[in-house]
């Protein structure tokens, strides 16, 4: 398996524009997580899914943020409209709850810059 | 919800010395405590984990200890090497319901050759 795949790797956009980040989890994994990483706040959990169903979105900062998981192999995180304070690295991670194995596998991240 | 605090935020050690990173958690229901290492510009990767039924776990130069009563857990790196330089994150989660992993704020470890 190629691991968790995120796209794009880098995104530069202007304030007010819509941004869509994409994630393909590892095949067979039943959990998918979206994290945001900044120097000030570290790794923040935004939302996570179990079997494509959103379980907890309490970390989503504002209504400008939305996430979907239409099927087991694809998820999106959308920011509309984007603001400079959204600039961060956004990581997607997946895991498989088999027995006691809960290791998170992270994607390479999307570096978002909102000008 | 769970809150994980991590100290120190930065740590510099001489090559060959030991490094210790400490974390505390708030939710007594948490029972799984992984540690992730993130090298500059890379993704976080699991390096070691411990469950609440174990007090200590070792893997070569890395060890984790857990004090459930005090809700403390620590990462110990012995004989540090320059390649240990990275940001280390502790985390906590509950293995009984939905898996929600809460991370600490990270420790930037610098190993000086």
Interface residues (C-beta under 8 A of the other chain):
Chain A: X31 X33 X35 X41 X42 X43 X45 X48 X50 X55 X56 X58 X91 X95 X97 X100 X102 X103 X104 X106 X107 X108 X109
Chain B: X1 X32 X34 X36 X42 X43 X44 X45 X46 X49 X51 X89 X93 X95 X98 X99 X100 X101 X102 X103 X104 X105 X106
